[in-house]
C-alpha cells in the first residue's frame, strides 16, 4: 500500500465527506418530496448521483 502524503489524505477525506453529504442531501430531498417509499427513492437518488 503506497504511503499517502498529508495533503493527499486531506483531499481524500474532503472528497469522501463531499460525496457523503451529497448522498445525504439527495436522500433528504427525495424523502421530503415523496414519503411513500423512502428506500426506493434513496436508491433512485443514489443511482442519479453515481451517473453524474
C-alpha distance matrix in Angstrom:
0.0 3.8 6.6 9.1 12.7 15.2 16.9 14.0 13.7 17.5 17.6 15.2 17.4 20.6 20.0 19.1 22.4 24.3 23.5 24.5 27.6 28.6 28.4 30.3 33.0 33.4 33.8 36.3 38.3 38.5 39.6 42.1 43.5 43.8 44.1 44.9 41.5 38.6 36.0 37.1 37.2 33.7 32.3 34.3 33.0 29.4 30.0 31.8 28.9 26.5 29.0 29.3
3.8 0.0 3.8 6.3 9.7 12.8 14.1 11.4 12.0 15.6 15.7 14.0 16.6 19.4 19.0 18.8 22.0 23.6 23.3 24.6 27.5 28.4 28.7 30.7 33.0 33.6 34.4 36.7 38.5 39.0 40.3 42.6 43.9 44.5 45.1 46.1 42.8 39.8 37.4 38.5 38.2 34.7 33.5 35.2 33.5 30.1 30.8 32.1 29.0 26.7 29.1 28.9
6.6 3.8 0.0 3.8 6.6 9.6 11.6 9.6 9.9 13.5 14.3 13.2 15.2 18.0 18.4 18.4 21.1 22.9 23.3 24.4 26.9 28.2 28.8 30.5 32.7 33.7 34.5 36.6 38.4 39.3 40.5 42.5 44.1 44.9 45.4 46.6 43.5 40.3 38.2 39.5 38.9 35.4 34.6 36.3 34.3 31.0 32.1 33.1 29.8 28.0 30.5 30.0
9.1 6.3 3.8 0.0 3.8 6.5 8.0 5.9 6.4 9.8 10.6 9.9 12.0 14.5 15.1 15.5 18.0 19.7 20.3 21.6 23.9 25.2 26.1 27.7 29.7 30.9 31.9 33.8 35.5 36.6 37.9 39.7 41.3 42.3 42.9 44.4 41.4 38.1 36.3 37.5 36.7 33.1 32.6 34.1 31.8 28.8 30.0 30.7 27.2 25.7 28.3 27.3
12.7 9.7 6.6 3.8 0.0 3.8 5.4 5.2 6.4 8.7 10.0 10.7 12.4 14.3 15.5 16.5 18.5 20.0 21.3 22.6 24.4 25.8 27.2 28.6 30.3 31.8 33.1 34.6 36.3 37.7 39.0 40.5 42.2 43.5 44.1 45.9 43.1 39.7 38.2 39.5 38.3 34.8 34.5 35.9 33.3 30.5 31.9 32.2 28.6 27.5 29.9 28.6
15.2 12.8 9.6 6.5 3.8 0.0 3.8 5.4 5.0 6.1 8.7 9.8 10.5 12.1 14.2 15.1 16.5 18.1 20.0 20.9 22.3 24.1 25.7 26.7 28.3 30.1 31.4 32.5 34.3 36.1 37.1 38.5 40.3 41.8 42.3 44.3 41.7 38.2 36.9 38.4 37.1 33.5 33.7 35.1 32.3 29.7 31.4 31.6 27.9 27.2 29.9 28.3
16.9 14.1 11.6 8.0 5.4 3.8 0.0 3.8 5.4 5.0 6.2 8.6 9.9 10.5 12.3 14.1 15.4 16.3 18.4 19.9 21.0 22.4 24.4 25.6 26.7 28.5 30.1 31.3 32.7 34.6 35.9 37.1 38.7 40.4 41.2 43.3 40.8 37.3 36.2 37.4 35.8 32.4 32.6 33.6 30.7 28.3 29.9 29.7 25.9 25.4 27.8 25.8
14.0 11.4 9.6 5.9 5.2 5.4 3.8 0.0 3.8 5.4 5.1 6.1 8.6 9.8 10.5 12.0 14.2 15.1 16.5 18.2 19.8 20.9 22.5 24.2 25.6 26.9 28.5 30.0 31.5 32.9 34.4 35.9 37.3 38.8 39.6 41.4 38.8 35.4 34.0 35.1 33.7 30.3 30.1 31.2 28.5 25.8 27.2 27.3 23.6 22.7 25.1 23.5
13.7 12.0 9.9 6.4 6.4 5.0 5.4 3.8 0.0 3.8 5.5 5.1 6.1 8.5 9.9 10.4 12.3 14.1 15.4 16.4 18.2 19.9 21.2 22.3 24.1 25.8 26.9 28.3 30.1 31.6 32.7 34.3 36.0 37.4 37.9 39.7 37.0 33.5 32.2 33.6 32.3 28.8 28.8 30.3 27.6 24.9 26.6 27.0 23.3 22.5 25.4 24.0
17.5 15.6 13.5 9.8 8.7 6.1 5.0 5.4 3.8 0.0 3.8 5.5 5.2 6.0 8.5 9.8 10.6 12.1 14.3 15.3 16.3 18.1 20.0 20.9 22.2 24.2 25.6 26.6 28.3 30.2 31.3 32.5 34.3 36.0 36.6 38.7 36.3 32.7 31.8 33.2 31.5 28.1 28.5 29.7 26.7 24.4 26.4 26.3 22.5 22.3 25.1 23.2
17.6 15.7 14.3 10.6 10.0 8.7 6.2 5.1 5.5 3.8 0.0 3.8 5.5 5.1 6.0 8.4 9.9 10.3 12.2 14.1 15.2 16.3 18.3 19.8 20.9 22.4 24.1 25.4 26.7 28.5 30.0 31.3 32.7 34.4 35.3 37.3 34.9 31.4 30.4 31.4 29.7 26.4 26.6 27.4 24.5 22.2 23.8 23.5 19.7 19.4 21.9 19.9
15.2 14.0 13.2 9.9 10.7 9.8 8.6 6.1 5.1 5.5 3.8 0.0 3.8 5.5 5.3 6.0 8.7 9.8 10.7 12.2 14.2 15.3 16.6 18.3 20.0 21.2 22.5 24.2 25.8 27.1 28.5 30.1 31.6 32.9 33.7 35.4 32.7 29.3 28.0 29.1 27.7 24.3 24.2 25.4 22.7 20.0 21.7 21.9 18.2 17.5 20.3 19.0
17.4 16.6 15.2 12.0 12.4 10.5 9.9 8.6 6.1 5.2 5.5 3.8 0.0 3.8 5.5 5.0 6.2 8.5 10.0 10.5 12.2 14.1 15.4 16.3 18.1 19.9 20.9 22.2 24.2 25.7 26.7 28.2 30.1 31.4 31.9 33.9 31.3 27.7 26.7 28.2 26.7 23.2 23.6 25.1 22.2 19.7 22.0 22.2 18.5 18.3 21.5 20.1
20.6 19.4 18.0 14.5 14.3 12.1 10.5 9.8 8.5 6.0 5.1 5.5 3.8 0.0 3.8 5.4 5.2 6.1 8.7 9.8 10.5 12.1 14.3 15.2 16.3 18.2 19.8 20.8 22.3 24.2 25.5 26.6 28.3 30.0 30.8 33.0 30.8 27.2 26.5 27.8 25.9 22.6 23.3 24.2 21.0 19.1 21.3 20.9 17.1 17.6 20.4 18.4
20.0 19.0 18.4 15.1 15.5 14.2 12.3 10.5 9.9 8.5 6.0 5.3 5.5 3.8 0.0 3.8 5.5 4.9 6.2 8.6 9.8 10.4 12.3 14.1 15.3 16.4 18.2 19.8 21.0 22.5 24.2 25.6 26.9 28.4 29.5 31.4 29.0 25.6 24.7 25.5 23.7 20.5 20.8 21.5 18.4 16.3 18.1 17.7 13.9 14.0 16.8 14.9
19.1 18.8 18.4 15.5 16.5 15.1 14.1 12.0 10.4 9.8 8.4 6.0 5.0 5.4 3.8 0.0 3.8 5.4 5.3 6.3 8.7 10.0 10.8 12.3 14.3 15.5 16.6 18.3 20.1 21.3 22.5 24.3 25.9 27.0 27.7 29.5 26.8 23.4 22.2 23.4 22.0 18.5 18.7 20.1 17.3 14.8 17.0 17.3 13.6 13.6 16.9 15.7
22.4 22.0 21.1 18.0 18.5 16.5 15.4 14.2 12.3 10.6 9.9 8.7 6.2 5.2 5.5 3.8 0.0 3.8 5.4 4.9 6.0 8.4 9.8 10.3 12.0 14.0 15.0 16.1 18.1 19.8 20.7 22.1 24.0 25.4 25.9 28.1 25.8 22.2 21.6 23.1 21.3 17.8 18.9 20.1 17.0 15.1 17.9 17.8 14.2 15.1 18.3 16.8
24.3 23.6 22.9 19.7 20.0 18.1 16.3 15.1 14.1 12.1 10.3 9.8 8.5 6.1 4.9 5.4 3.8 0.0 3.8 5.5 5.2 6.1 8.7 9.9 10.5 12.2 14.1 15.2 16.4 18.3 19.8 20.9 22.4 24.2 25.2 27.4 25.3 21.8 21.5 22.5 20.2 17.1 18.2 18.8 15.3 13.9 16.3 15.5 11.8 13.2 16.0 13.9
23.5 23.3 23.3 20.3 21.3 20.0 18.4 16.5 15.4 14.3 12.2 10.7 10.0 8.7 6.2 5.3 5.4 3.8 0.0 3.8 5.5 5.1 6.2 8.6 9.9 10.6 12.2 14.1 15.4 16.5 18.2 19.9 21.1 22.4 23.4 25.2 22.8 19.5 18.7 19.5 17.5 14.3 14.8 15.6 12.4 10.5 12.8 12.5 8.8 9.8 12.9 11.5
24.5 24.6 24.4 21.6 22.6 20.9 19.9 18.2 16.4 15.3 14.1 12.2 10.5 9.8 8.6 6.3 4.9 5.5 3.8 0.0 3.8 5.4 5.2 6.1 8.6 10.0 10.5 12.2 14.2 15.4 16.3 18.2 19.9 21.0 21.5 23.4 21.0 17.4 16.7 18.2 16.4 12.9 14.0 15.5 12.4 10.6 13.7 13.9 10.7 11.9 15.3 14.4
27.6 27.5 26.9 23.9 24.4 22.3 21.0 19.8 18.2 16.3 15.2 14.2 12.2 10.5 9.8 8.7 6.0 5.2 5.5 3.8 0.0 3.8 5.4 5.0 6.0 8.5 9.7 10.3 12.1 14.1 15.1 16.2 18.1 19.8 20.4 22.9 21.0 17.4 17.5 18.9 16.5 13.4 15.3 16.1 12.6 11.9 15.1 14.4 11.3 13.5 16.5 14.9
28.6 28.4 28.2 25.2 25.8 24.1 22.4 20.9 19.9 18.1 16.3 15.3 14.1 12.1 10.4 10.0 8.4 6.1 5.1 5.4 3.8 0.0 3.8 5.5 5.2 6.1 8.5 9.8 10.6 12.3 14.1 15.3 16.4 18.2 19.5 21.7 19.8 16.5 16.6 17.2 14.5 11.8 13.4 13.5 9.8 9.4 12.2 11.0 7.9 10.6 13.1 11.4
28.4 28.7 28.8 26.1 27.2 25.7 24.4 22.5 21.2 20.0 18.3 16.6 15.4 14.3 12.3 10.8 9.8 8.7 6.2 5.2 5.4 3.8 0.0 3.8 5.5 5.2 6.0 8.5 9.9 10.5 12.1 14.1 15.3 16.3 17.3 19.1 16.8 13.4 13.0 13.9 11.7 8.5 10.0 10.7 7.4 6.5 9.9 9.7 7.2 9.5 12.5 11.9
30.3 30.7 30.5 27.7 28.6 26.7 25.6 24.2 22.3 20.9 19.8 18.3 16.3 15.2 14.1 12.3 10.3 9.9 8.6 6.1 5.0 5.5 3.8 0.0 3.8 5.5 5.1 6.1 8.6 9.9 10.4 12.1 14.1 15.3 15.7 18.0 16.1 12.4 12.8 14.4 12.0 9.0 11.5 12.6 9.5 9.4 13.1 12.8 10.8 13.3 16.1 15.4
33.0 33.0 32.7 29.7 30.3 28.3 26.7 25.6 24.1 22.2 20.9 20.0 18.1 16.3 15.3 14.3 12.0 10.5 9.9 8.6 6.0 5.2 5.5 3.8 0.0 3.8 5.4 5.0 6.1 8.6 9.8 10.4 12.1 14.1 15.1 17.8 16.6 13.2 14.4 15.4 12.3 10.2 13.0 13.0 9.5 10.6 13.9 12.5 10.8 14.0 16.2 14.9
33.4 33.6 33.7 30.9 31.8 30.1 28.5 26.9 25.8 24.2 22.4 21.2 19.9 18.2 16.4 15.5 14.0 12.2 10.6 10.0 8.5 6.1 5.2 5.5 3.8 0.0 3.8 5.4 5.1 6.2 8.5 9.9 10.5 12.1 13.7 15.9 14.4 11.4 12.4 12.6 9.3 7.6 10.1 9.5 5.9 7.8 10.7 9.1 8.2 11.7 13.4 12.5
33.8 34.4 34.5 31.9 33.1 31.4 30.1 28.5 26.9 25.6 24.1 22.5 20.9 19.8 18.2 16.6 15.0 14.1 12.2 10.5 9.7 8.5 6.0 5.1 5.4 3.8 0.0 3.8 5.5 5.2 6.1 8.5 9.9 10.5 11.3 13.3 11.5 8.1 9.1 10.1 7.2 5.0 8.4 8.9 6.3 7.8 11.1 10.8 10.4 13.2 15.3 15.2
36.3 36.7 36.6 33.8 34.6 32.5 31.3 30.0 28.3 26.6 25.4 24.2 22.2 20.8 19.8 18.3 16.1 15.2 14.1 12.2 10.3 9.8 8.5 6.1 5.0 5.4 3.8 0.0 3.8 5.5 5.2 6.0 8.5 10.0 10.4 13.3 12.5 9.2 11.3 12.6 9.6 8.3 12.0 12.2 9.7 11.6 14.8 13.9 13.4 16.5 18.5 17.9
38.3 38.5 38.4 35.5 36.3 34.3 32.7 31.5 30.1 28.3 26.7 25.8 24.2 22.3 21.0 20.1 18.1 16.4 15.4 14.2 12.1 10.6 9.9 8.6 6.1 5.1 5.5 3.8 0.0 3.8 5.5 5.2 6.0 8.5 10.2 13.1 12.8 10.3 12.7 12.9 9.3 9.2 12.5 11.5 9.0 11.9 14.4 12.7 12.8 16.3 17.5 16.7
38.5 39.0 39.3 36.6 37.7 36.1 34.6 32.9 31.6 30.2 28.5 27.1 25.7 24.2 22.5 21.3 19.8 18.3 16.5 15.4 14.1 12.3 10.5 9.9 8.6 6.2 5.2 5.5 3.8 0.0 3.8 5.5 5.1 6.0 8.1 10.1 9.4 7.4 9.7 9.4 5.7 6.6 9.8 8.6 7.2 10.4 12.5 11.4 12.4 15.5 16.5 16.5
39.6 40.3 40.5 37.9 39.0 37.1 35.9 34.4 32.7 31.3 30.0 28.5 26.7 25.5 24.2 22.5 20.7 19.8 18.2 16.3 15.1 14.1 12.1 10.4 9.8 8.5 6.1 5.2 5.5 3.8 0.0 3.8 5.5 5.3 5.4 8.2 7.9 5.4 8.7 9.5 6.8 7.4 11.0 11.0 10.0 12.6 15.1 14.6 15.4 18.2 19.7 19.9
42.1 42.6 42.5 39.7 40.5 38.5 37.1 35.9 34.3 32.5 31.3 30.1 28.2 26.6 25.6 24.3 22.1 20.9 19.9 18.2 16.2 15.3 14.1 12.1 10.4 9.9 8.5 6.0 5.2 5.5 3.8 0.0 3.8 5.7 6.3 9.8 10.8 9.0 12.5 13.1 10.1 11.0 14.6 14.0 12.6 15.5 17.9 16.8 17.4 20.7 21.9 21.5
43.5 43.9 44.1 41.3 42.2 40.3 38.7 37.3 36.0 34.3 32.7 31.6 30.1 28.3 26.9 25.9 24.0 22.4 21.1 19.9 18.1 16.4 15.3 14.1 12.1 10.5 9.9 8.5 6.0 5.1 5.5 3.8 0.0 3.8 6.5 9.2 10.5 9.8 13.1 12.6 9.4 11.4 14.4 12.9 12.0 15.4 17.2 15.7 17.0 20.3 20.8 20.6
43.8 44.5 44.9 42.3 43.5 41.8 40.4 38.8 37.4 36.0 34.4 32.9 31.4 30.0 28.4 27.0 25.4 24.2 22.4 21.0 19.8 18.2 16.3 15.3 14.1 12.1 10.5 10.0 8.5 6.0 5.3 5.7 3.8 0.0 3.8 5.5 7.1 7.4 10.8 10.0 7.7 10.4 13.0 11.9 12.1 15.3 16.8 16.1 17.8 20.6 21.2 21.7
44.1 45.1 45.4 42.9 44.1 42.3 41.2 39.6 37.9 36.6 35.3 33.7 31.9 30.8 29.5 27.7 25.9 25.2 23.4 21.5 20.4 19.5 17.3 15.7 15.1 13.7 11.3 10.4 10.2 8.1 5.4 6.3 6.5 3.8 0.0 3.8 5.9 6.2 9.9 10.3 8.9 11.0 13.9 13.7 14.0 16.7 18.6 18.5 19.9 22.5 23.6 24.2
44.9 46.1 46.6 44.4 45.9 44.3 43.3 41.4 39.7 38.7 37.3 35.4 33.9 33.0 31.4 29.5 28.1 27.4 25.2 23.4 22.9 21.7 19.1 18.0 17.8 15.9 13.3 13.3 13.1 10.1 8.2 9.8 9.2 5.5 3.8 0.0 3.8 6.5 9.3 9.0 8.8 11.6 13.6 13.5 14.8 17.2 18.6 18.9 20.9 23.0 23.9 25.0
41.5 42.8 43.5 41.4 43.1 41.7 40.8 38.8 37.0 36.3 34.9 32.7 31.3 30.8 29.0 26.8 25.8 25.3 22.8 21.0 21.0 19.8 16.8 16.1 16.6 14.4 11.5 12.5 12.8 9.4 7.9 10.8 10.5 7.1 5.9 3.8 0.0 3.8 5.6 5.5 6.3 8.7 10.2 10.8 12.5 14.3 15.8 16.7 18.5 20.3 21.4 22.9
38.6 39.8 40.3 38.1 39.7 38.2 37.3 35.4 33.5 32.7 31.4 29.3 27.7 27.2 25.6 23.4 22.2 21.8 19.5 17.4 17.4 16.5 13.4 12.4 13.2 11.4 8.1 9.2 10.3 7.4 5.4 9.0 9.8 7.4 6.2 6.5 3.8 0.0 3.8 5.5 5.1 5.9 8.5 9.7 10.4 12.0 14.2 15.0 16.2 18.1 19.8 20.9
36.0 37.4 38.2 36.3 38.2 36.9 36.2 34.0 32.2 31.8 30.4 28.0 26.7 26.5 24.7 22.2 21.6 21.5 18.7 16.7 17.5 16.6 13.0 12.8 14.4 12.4 9.1 11.3 12.7 9.7 8.7 12.5 13.1 10.8 9.9 9.3 5.6 3.8 0.0 3.8 5.5 5.2 6.2 8.6 10.0 10.5 12.4 14.2 15.3 16.5 18.4 20.1
37.1 38.5 39.5 37.5 39.5 38.4 37.4 35.1 33.6 33.2 31.4 29.1 28.2 27.8 25.5 23.4 23.1 22.5 19.5 18.2 18.9 17.2 13.9 14.4 15.4 12.6 10.1 12.6 12.9 9.4 9.5 13.1 12.6 10.0 10.3 9.0 5.5 5.5 3.8 0.0 3.8 5.5 5.2 6.2 8.8 9.9 10.8 12.4 14.4 15.5 16.6 18.6
37.2 38.2 38.9 36.7 38.3 37.1 35.8 33.7 32.3 31.5 29.7 27.7 26.7 25.9 23.7 22.0 21.3 20.2 17.5 16.4 16.5 14.5 11.7 12.0 12.3 9.3 7.2 9.6 9.3 5.7 6.8 10.1 9.4 7.7 8.9 8.8 6.3 5.1 5.5 3.8 0.0 3.8 5.4 5.0 6.2 8.5 9.9 10.4 12.3 14.2 15.3 16.6
33.7 34.7 35.4 33.1 34.8 33.5 32.4 30.3 28.8 28.1 26.4 24.3 23.2 22.6 20.5 18.5 17.8 17.1 14.3 12.9 13.4 11.8 8.5 9.0 10.2 7.6 5.0 8.3 9.2 6.6 7.4 11.0 11.4 10.4 11.0 11.6 8.7 5.9 5.2 5.5 3.8 0.0 3.8 5.3 5.1 6.1 8.7 9.7 10.5 12.2 14.2 15.3
32.3 33.5 34.6 32.6 34.5 33.7 32.6 30.1 28.8 28.5 26.6 24.2 23.6 23.3 20.8 18.7 18.9 18.2 14.8 14.0 15.3 13.4 10.0 11.5 13.0 10.1 8.4 12.0 12.5 9.8 11.0 14.6 14.4 13.0 13.9 13.6 10.2 8.5 6.2 5.2 5.4 3.8 0.0 3.8 5.5 4.9 6.2 8.6 9.9 10.5 12.3 14.3
34.3 35.2 36.3 34.1 35.9 35.1 33.6 31.2 30.3 29.7 27.4 25.4 25.1 24.2 21.5 20.1 20.1 18.8 15.6 15.5 16.1 13.5 10.7 12.6 13.0 9.5 8.9 12.2 11.5 8.6 11.0 14.0 12.9 11.9 13.7 13.5 10.8 9.7 8.6 6.2 5.0 5.3 3.8 0.0 3.8 5.4 5.2 6.2 8.7 10.0 10.6 12.5
33.0 33.5 34.3 31.8 33.3 32.3 30.7 28.5 27.6 26.7 24.5 22.7 22.2 21.0 18.4 17.3 17.0 15.3 12.4 12.4 12.6 9.8 7.4 9.5 9.5 5.9 6.3 9.7 9.0 7.2 10.0 12.6 12.0 12.1 14.0 14.8 12.5 10.4 10.0 8.8 6.2 5.1 5.5 3.8 0.0 3.8 5.4 4.9 6.1 8.6 9.8 10.5
29.4 30.1 31.0 28.8 30.5 29.7 28.3 25.8 24.9 24.4 22.2 20.0 19.7 19.1 16.3 14.8 15.1 13.9 10.5 10.6 11.9 9.4 6.5 9.4 10.6 7.8 7.8 11.6 11.9 10.4 12.6 15.5 15.4 15.3 16.7 17.2 14.3 12.0 10.5 9.9 8.5 6.1 4.9 5.4 3.8 0.0 3.8 5.4 5.2 6.2 8.6 10.0
30.0 30.8 32.1 30.0 31.9 31.4 29.9 27.2 26.6 26.4 23.8 21.7 22.0 21.3 18.1 17.0 17.9 16.3 12.8 13.7 15.1 12.2 9.9 13.1 13.9 10.7 11.1 14.8 14.4 12.5 15.1 17.9 17.2 16.8 18.6 18.6 15.8 14.2 12.4 10.8 9.9 8.7 6.2 5.2 5.4 3.8 0.0 3.8 5.5 5.1 6.1 8.6
31.8 32.1 33.1 30.7 32.2 31.6 29.7 27.3 27.0 26.3 23.5 21.9 22.2 20.9 17.7 17.3 17.8 15.5 12.5 13.9 14.4 11.0 9.7 12.8 12.5 9.1 10.8 13.9 12.7 11.4 14.6 16.8 15.7 16.1 18.5 18.9 16.7 15.0 14.2 12.4 10.4 9.7 8.6 6.2 4.9 5.4 3.8 0.0 3.8 5.5 5.2 6.3
28.9 29.0 29.8 27.2 28.6 27.9 25.9 23.6 23.3 22.5 19.7 18.2 18.5 17.1 13.9 13.6 14.2 11.8 8.8 10.7 11.3 7.9 7.2 10.8 10.8 8.2 10.4 13.4 12.8 12.4 15.4 17.4 17.0 17.8 19.9 20.9 18.5 16.2 15.3 14.4 12.3 10.5 9.9 8.7 6.1 5.2 5.5 3.8 0.0 3.8 5.5 5.1
26.5 26.7 28.0 25.7 27.5 27.2 25.4 22.7 22.5 22.3 19.4 17.5 18.3 17.6 14.0 13.6 15.1 13.2 9.8 11.9 13.5 10.6 9.5 13.3 14.0 11.7 13.2 16.5 16.3 15.5 18.2 20.7 20.3 20.6 22.5 23.0 20.3 18.1 16.5 15.5 14.2 12.2 10.5 10.0 8.6 6.2 5.1 5.5 3.8 0.0 3.8 5.3
29.0 29.1 30.5 28.3 29.9 29.9 27.8 25.1 25.4 25.1 21.9 20.3 21.5 20.4 16.8 16.9 18.3 16.0 12.9 15.3 16.5 13.1 12.5 16.1 16.2 13.4 15.3 18.5 17.5 16.5 19.7 21.9 20.8 21.2 23.6 23.9 21.4 19.8 18.4 16.6 15.3 14.2 12.3 10.6 9.8 8.6 6.1 5.2 5.5 3.8 0.0 3.8
29.3 28.9 30.0 27.3 28.6 28.3 25.8 23.5 24.0 23.2 19.9 19.0 20.1 18.4 14.9 15.7 16.8 13.9 11.5 14.4 14.9 11.4 11.9 15.4 14.9 12.5 15.2 17.9 16.7 16.5 19.9 21.5 20.6 21.7 24.2 25.0 22.9 20.9 20.1 18.6 16.6 15.3 14.3 12.5 10.5 10.0 8.6 6.3 5.1 5.3 3.8 0.0
